[in-house]
Every structure is written in C-alpha cells, then in structure tokens.
Amino acid sequence: MTISEVKIQFVRPNDGLIGFASIVLNNSLYLGSIGVYTKLSGGYRLTFPKKEGFDVFYPINRKTSHAIEQAIYDKLKKVRQTI
C-alpha cells in the first residue's frame, strides 16, 4: 500500500480539532476530510468522515489504519517543526 500526497489544512482549534487531512492511496484513490484531533494525554487521533450518520469511508483493518495514521502523523511532525 502506498500513501502519498499527504496534506493537512489547519483550522482554528475547536474541541480538540486542529485540522483536516487528505491522502492519496495507491496513486488512485483520494481520501479527504479526515479529522485531526489532539488528545488530552498528548498525541493525535483521527476521525473519518460521516454523512447523515453513515460512514463515508474508514480503514477496515489495523494495518491500513496504522499506515494512514503514520503518514498523517509524519506530515504533522514535519509541519510542526517548521512553525
């Protein structure tokens, strides 16, 4: 699995939400509107989009979830170092 074009759009912090991430999966599928939240205990957590109570998309196994999380967290780390 290849995750590329990781982008983060920061927003004014609100109840832990700090921005939205987007990625391209296997150079063929764009996934956007991934919520990026800070945890009270430190670190980050991701939420995947829903529309009218239904999931739009989400990882269906731990390996995929971990790969997406790691790609977004790596990008956050790079961006935070330049601020």
DSSP file (Angstrom, degrees, kcal/mol; ACC not computed):
  #  RESIDUE AA STRUCTURE BP1 BP2  ACC     N-H-->O    O-->H-N    N-H-->O    O-->H-N    TCO  KAPPA ALPHA  PHI   PSI    X-CA   Y-CA   Z-CA
    1    1 A M              0   0    0      0, 0.0     2,-0.5     0, 0.0    24,-0.0   0.000 360.0 360.0 360.0 133.5    0.0    0.0    0.0
    2    2 A T        -     0   0    0      2,-0.0    24,-3.7     0, 0.0     2,-0.5  -0.957 360.0-168.8-116.6 125.9    1.3    3.4   -1.0
    3    3 A I  E     +A   25   0A   0     -2,-0.5     2,-0.2    22,-0.2    22,-0.2  -0.965  22.8 155.3-114.2 123.5    0.2    6.6    0.7
    4    4 A S  E     +A   24   0A   0     20,-2.7    20,-2.5    -2,-0.5    -2,-0.0  -0.773  42.0  44.1-136.6 179.5    1.2    9.8   -0.9
    5    5 A E  E     -     0   0A   0     -2,-0.2     2,-0.5     1,-0.2    -1,-0.2   0.876  66.1-175.2  47.7  48.5    0.2   13.5   -1.3
    6    6 A V  E     +     0   0A   0     -3,-0.1     2,-0.4    17,-0.1    17,-0.2  -0.631   6.3 176.1 -75.5 122.5   -0.5   13.8    2.4
    7    7 A K  E     -A   22   0A   0     15,-2.4    15,-2.3    -2,-0.5     2,-0.4  -0.964  17.0-160.3-130.2 146.6   -1.9   17.3    3.0
    8    8 A I  E     -A   21   0A   0     -2,-0.4     2,-0.7    13,-0.2    13,-0.2  -0.993   3.4-162.4-129.9 127.4   -3.2   19.0    6.2
    9    9 A Q  E     -A   20   0A   0     11,-3.1    11,-2.3    -2,-0.4     2,-0.2  -0.932  20.9-145.6-106.5 110.5   -5.4   22.0    6.3
   10   10 A F  E     -A   19   0A   0     -2,-0.7     9,-0.3     9,-0.2     2,-0.3  -0.477  16.1-170.1 -78.3 147.9   -5.3   23.5    9.8
   11   11 A V  E     -     0   0A   0      7,-2.3     3,-0.1    -2,-0.2    -1,-0.0  -0.826  41.6 -76.5-126.3 167.1   -8.3   25.2   11.3
   12   12 A R  E     -     0   0A   0     -2,-0.3     5,-0.1     1,-0.1     7,-0.1  -0.523  67.1 -98.8 -62.4 125.6   -8.8   27.3   14.4
   13   13 A P  E     +     0   0A   0      0, 0.0     2,-0.3     0, 0.0     5,-0.2  -0.184  50.4 174.0 -53.7 135.9   -8.7   24.7   17.3
   14   14 A N  E >   -A   17   0A   0      3,-1.6     3,-2.1    -3,-0.1    -3,-0.0  -0.883  67.1 -25.3-149.8 110.9  -12.2   23.7   18.4
   15   15 A D  T 3  S-     0   0    0     -2,-0.3     3,-0.1     1,-0.3    22,-0.0   0.852 128.9 -46.2  52.3  38.5  -12.8   20.9   21.0
   16   16 A G  T 3  S+     0   0    0      1,-0.3    22,-2.3    21,-0.1     2,-0.4   0.138 106.8 128.9  94.3 -20.2   -9.5   19.3   20.0
   17   17 A L  E <   +AB  14  37A   0     -3,-2.1    -3,-1.6    20,-0.2    -1,-0.3  -0.557  22.6 165.9 -70.8 125.6  -10.0   19.5   16.3
   18   18 A I  E     -     0   0A   0     18,-3.0    -7,-2.3    -2,-0.4     2,-0.3   0.545  56.3 -40.2-116.1 -13.3   -6.9   21.1   14.7
   19   19 A G  E     -AB  10  36A   0     17,-1.2    17,-2.8    -9,-0.3     2,-0.4  -0.994  52.3 -92.1 173.8-176.8   -7.4   20.4   11.0
   20   20 A F  E     -AB   9  35A   0    -11,-2.3   -11,-3.1    -2,-0.3     2,-0.3  -0.983  31.4-155.3-126.9 137.9   -8.4   18.1    8.2
   21   21 A A  E     -AB   8  34A   0     13,-3.0    13,-2.3    -2,-0.4     2,-0.3  -0.775   6.0-167.6-111.3 155.7   -6.1   15.8    6.3
   22   22 A S  E     -A    7   0A   0    -15,-2.3   -15,-2.4    -2,-0.3     2,-0.3  -0.984   7.8-179.9-137.8 151.4   -6.2   14.3    2.9
   23   23 A I  E     - B   0  31A   0      8,-2.7     8,-2.8    -2,-0.3     2,-0.5  -0.932  25.6-129.6-141.6 163.7   -4.2   11.5    1.3
   24   24 A V  E     -AB   4  30A   0    -20,-2.5   -20,-2.7    -2,-0.3     2,-0.5  -0.991  24.9-150.7-116.2 127.7   -3.9    9.6   -2.0
   25   25 A L  E >> S-AB   3  29A   0      4,-3.3     3,-2.1    -2,-0.5     4,-1.5  -0.868  71.9 -17.0-104.6 125.2   -3.9    5.8   -1.7
   26   26 A N  T 34 S-     0   0    0    -24,-3.7    -1,-0.2    -2,-0.5   -23,-0.1   0.801 111.9 -76.5  53.0  34.5   -2.1    3.7   -4.2
   27   27 A N  T 34 S+     0   0    0    -25,-0.4    -1,-0.3    -3,-0.2     3,-0.1   0.725 129.7  70.7  54.0  24.1   -1.9    6.6   -6.6
   28   28 A S  T <4 S+     0   0    0     -3,-2.1     2,-0.4     1,-0.3    -2,-0.2   0.488  82.6  58.4-145.5  -8.2   -5.5    6.0   -7.5
   29   29 A L  E  <  -B   25   0A   0     -4,-1.5    -4,-3.3     2,-0.0     2,-0.5  -0.963  59.1-152.8-138.0 120.3   -7.9    7.0   -4.6
   30   30 A Y  E     -B   24   0A   0     -2,-0.4     2,-0.5    -6,-0.2    -6,-0.2  -0.764  12.4-172.6 -88.9 130.0   -8.2   10.4   -3.0
   31   31 A L  E     +B   23   0A   0     -8,-2.8    -8,-2.7    -2,-0.5     2,-0.2  -0.988  15.7 164.2-124.1 120.8   -9.4   10.3    0.6
   32   32 A G  E     +     0   0A   0     -2,-0.5   -10,-0.2   -10,-0.2     3,-0.1  -0.674  41.6  54.6-128.7-178.8  -10.2   13.7    2.3
   33   33 A S  E     +     0   0A   0      1,-0.2     2,-0.7    -2,-0.2   -11,-0.2   0.801  60.4 160.8  61.5  33.6  -11.9   15.3    5.2
   34   34 A I  E     -B   21   0A   0    -13,-2.3   -13,-3.0    -3,-0.2    -1,-0.2  -0.773  37.6-131.8 -84.3 114.2  -10.0   13.1    7.8
   35   35 A G  E     -BC  20  47A   0     12,-1.9    12,-1.9    -2,-0.7     2,-0.5  -0.449  15.1-155.1 -71.5 136.6  -10.4   15.0   11.1
   36   36 A V  E     +BC  19  46A   0    -17,-2.8   -18,-3.0    10,-0.2   -17,-1.2  -0.963  18.2 178.0-115.3 119.0   -7.2   15.5   13.1
   37   37 A Y  E     -BC  17  45A   0      8,-2.8     8,-2.3    -2,-0.5     2,-0.3  -0.879  26.1-126.5-119.5 149.1   -7.7   16.0   16.8
   38   38 A T  E     - C   0  44A   0    -22,-2.3     2,-0.3    -2,-0.3     6,-0.3  -0.715  25.2-132.4 -88.1 147.8   -5.3   16.4   19.7
   39   39 A K    >   -     0   0    0      4,-2.0     3,-1.5    -2,-0.3     4,-0.1  -0.748  11.4-130.0 -95.9 147.1   -5.6   14.1   22.6
   40   40 A L  T 3  S+     0   0    0     -2,-0.3    -1,-0.1     1,-0.3     3,-0.1   0.841 112.3  52.6 -62.0 -32.2   -5.6   15.4   26.2
   41   41 A S  T 3  S-     0   0    0      1,-0.3    -1,-0.3    -3,-0.0     2,-0.1   0.399 127.7 -91.2 -84.3   3.5   -2.9   12.9   27.0
   42   42 A G  S <  S+     0   0    0     -3,-1.5    -1,-0.3     1,-0.2     2,-0.1  -0.065  86.6  59.6 100.9 154.0   -0.8   14.1   24.1
   43   43 A G  S    S-     0   0    0     -3,-0.1    -4,-2.0    -4,-0.1     2,-0.3  -0.435  77.9 -78.1  88.3-165.0   -0.5   12.9   20.6
   44   44 A Y  E     -C   38   0A   0     -6,-0.3     2,-0.3    -2,-0.1    -6,-0.2  -0.879  25.9-158.7-134.8 161.6   -3.2   12.9   17.9
   45   45 A R  E     -C   37   0A   0     -8,-2.3    -8,-2.8    -2,-0.3     2,-0.3  -0.982  15.2-138.5-139.5 153.3   -6.3   10.9   16.8
   46   46 A L  E     -C   36   0A   0     -2,-0.3     2,-0.4   -10,-0.2   -10,-0.2  -0.830   9.3-164.1-112.0 148.2   -8.0   10.7   13.5
   47   47 A T  E     -C   35   0A   0    -12,-1.9   -12,-1.9    -2,-0.3    11,-0.0  -0.981  15.3-137.8-127.1 145.9  -11.7   10.6   12.6
   48   48 A F        -     0   0    0     -2,-0.4   -14,-0.1   -14,-0.2   -15,-0.1  -0.768  34.1 -89.4-105.3 149.9  -13.1    9.6    9.3
   49   49 A P        -     0   0    0      0, 0.0     7,-2.6     0, 0.0     8,-0.8  -0.141  37.7-171.7 -65.9 147.7  -16.0   11.4    7.6
   50   50 A K  E     -D   55   0B   0      5,-0.2     2,-0.4     6,-0.1     5,-0.2  -0.950   9.0-156.0-129.5 151.8  -19.6   10.6    8.0
   51   51 A K  E >  S-D   54   0B   0      3,-2.8     3,-1.9    -2,-0.3     0, 0.0  -0.974  77.9 -19.0-132.9 119.7  -22.6   12.0    6.1
   52   52 A E  T 3  S-     0   0    0     -2,-0.4     3,-0.1     1,-0.3    -1,-0.1   0.869 130.1 -49.2  52.1  41.1  -26.0   11.9    7.8
   53   53 A G  T 3  S+     0   0    0      1,-0.2     2,-0.4     0, 0.0    -1,-0.3   0.399 116.2 111.3  85.2  -3.3  -24.9    9.3   10.3
   54   54 A F  E <  S-D   51   0B   0     -3,-1.9    -3,-2.8     1,-0.0    -1,-0.2  -0.856  72.8-112.0-107.4 140.3  -23.3    7.0    7.7
   55   55 A D  E     -D   50   0B   0     -2,-0.4    -5,-0.2    -5,-0.2     3,-0.1  -0.484  20.2-165.2 -66.9 132.9  -19.6    6.3    7.3
   56   56 A V  S    S-     0   0    0     -7,-2.6     2,-0.3     1,-0.4    -1,-0.2   0.903  70.9 -29.5 -82.3 -48.9  -18.2    7.7    4.0
   57   57 A F        +     0   0    0     -8,-0.8    -1,-0.4     2,-0.0   -26,-0.0  -0.966  63.6 165.7-160.8 159.0  -15.0    5.6    4.3
   58   58 A Y        -     0   0    0     -2,-0.3     2,-0.1    -3,-0.1     7,-0.0  -0.935  45.2 -86.7-168.8 154.7  -12.8    4.2    7.0
   59   59 A P        -     0   0    0      0, 0.0   -11,-0.0     0, 0.0     3,-0.0  -0.463  30.0-157.2 -68.7 139.9   -9.9    1.6    7.2
   60   60 A I  S    S+     0   0    0     -2,-0.1     2,-0.3     1,-0.1     3,-0.0   0.460  70.8  37.5-101.8  -0.8  -11.2   -1.9    7.7
   61   61 A N  S  > S-     0   0    0      1,-0.1     4,-2.3     0, 0.0     5,-0.2  -0.980  81.2-114.1-145.1 162.0   -8.1   -3.4    9.3
   62   62 A R  H  > S+     0   0    0     -2,-0.3     4,-2.9     1,-0.2     5,-0.2   0.842 111.7  58.1 -63.5 -36.0   -5.4   -2.4   11.7
   63   63 A K  H  > S+     0   0    0      2,-0.2     4,-2.0     1,-0.2    -1,-0.2   0.926 110.8  42.2 -62.0 -45.4   -2.6   -2.5    9.2
   64   64 A T  H  > S+     0   0    0      2,-0.2     4,-2.3     1,-0.2     5,-0.2   0.920 114.5  51.4 -67.4 -43.9   -4.4    0.0    6.9
   65   65 A S  H  X S+     0   0    0     -4,-2.3     4,-2.6     1,-0.2    -2,-0.2   0.924 110.9  48.2 -58.3 -45.9   -5.4    2.2    9.9
   66   66 A H  H  X S+     0   0    0     -4,-2.9     4,-2.9     1,-0.2    -1,-0.2   0.900 110.0  51.9 -63.6 -41.3   -1.8    2.3   11.2
   67   67 A A  H  X S+     0   0    0     -4,-2.0     4,-2.1    -5,-0.2    -1,-0.2   0.913 112.6  45.0 -63.5 -42.8   -0.4    3.2    7.7
   68   68 A I  H  X S+     0   0    0     -4,-2.3     4,-2.3     2,-0.2     5,-0.2   0.938 114.4  48.8 -65.8 -46.7   -2.8    6.1    7.3
   69   69 A E  H  X S+     0   0    0     -4,-2.6     4,-3.1    -5,-0.2     5,-0.2   0.933 111.7  49.1 -57.7 -47.4   -2.2    7.3   10.9
   70   70 A Q  H  X S+     0   0    0     -4,-2.9     4,-2.5     1,-0.2    -1,-0.2   0.900 110.3  50.2 -63.1 -42.0    1.6    7.1   10.4
   71   71 A A  H  X S+     0   0    0     -4,-2.1     4,-1.7    -5,-0.2    -1,-0.2   0.919 115.5  42.7 -62.8 -43.4    1.6    9.0    7.2
   72   72 A I  H  X S+     0   0    0     -4,-2.3     4,-2.5     2,-0.2    -2,-0.2   0.911 114.2  50.2 -71.0 -41.7   -0.5   11.8    8.6
   73   73 A Y  H  X S+     0   0    0     -4,-3.1     4,-2.4    -5,-0.2    -2,-0.2   0.886 109.2  52.5 -64.1 -38.2    1.4   11.9   11.9
   74   74 A D  H  X S+     0   0    0     -4,-2.5     4,-2.0    -5,-0.2    -1,-0.2   0.913 110.5  47.8 -62.3 -41.9    4.7   12.1   10.0
   75   75 A K  H  X S+     0   0    0     -4,-1.7     4,-2.6     2,-0.2    -2,-0.2   0.916 110.5  51.6 -65.2 -43.0    3.4   15.0    8.0
   76   76 A L  H  X S+     0   0    0     -4,-2.5     4,-2.9     1,-0.2     5,-0.2   0.913 108.7  51.8 -57.9 -43.1    2.2   16.7   11.2
   77   77 A K  H  X S+     0   0    0     -4,-2.4     4,-1.5     1,-0.2    -1,-0.2   0.911 111.1  46.9 -61.4 -43.6    5.6   16.3   12.7
   78   78 A K  H  X S+     0   0    0     -4,-2.0     4,-0.9     2,-0.2    -2,-0.2   0.920 114.7  46.2 -64.2 -44.6    7.3   17.9    9.7
   79   79 A V  H >X S+     0   0    0     -4,-2.6     3,-0.8     1,-0.2     4,-0.6   0.917 110.7  52.1 -66.6 -43.7    4.9   20.8    9.6
   80   80 A R  H >< S+     0   0    0     -4,-2.9     3,-0.5     1,-0.2    -1,-0.2   0.814 104.4  58.0 -63.3 -30.7    5.1   21.4   13.4
   81   81 A Q  H 3< S+     0   0    0     -4,-1.5    -1,-0.2     1,-0.2    -2,-0.2   0.778 105.1  50.6 -70.6 -25.9    8.9   21.6   13.1
   82   82 A T  H <<        0   0    0     -4,-0.9    -1,-0.2    -3,-0.8    -2,-0.2   0.583 360.0 360.0 -88.9  -8.9    8.7   24.4   10.6
   83   83 A I    <<        0   0    0     -4,-0.6    -1,-0.2    -3,-0.5    -2,-0.2   0.471 360.0 360.0 -87.3 360.0    6.4   26.5   12.7
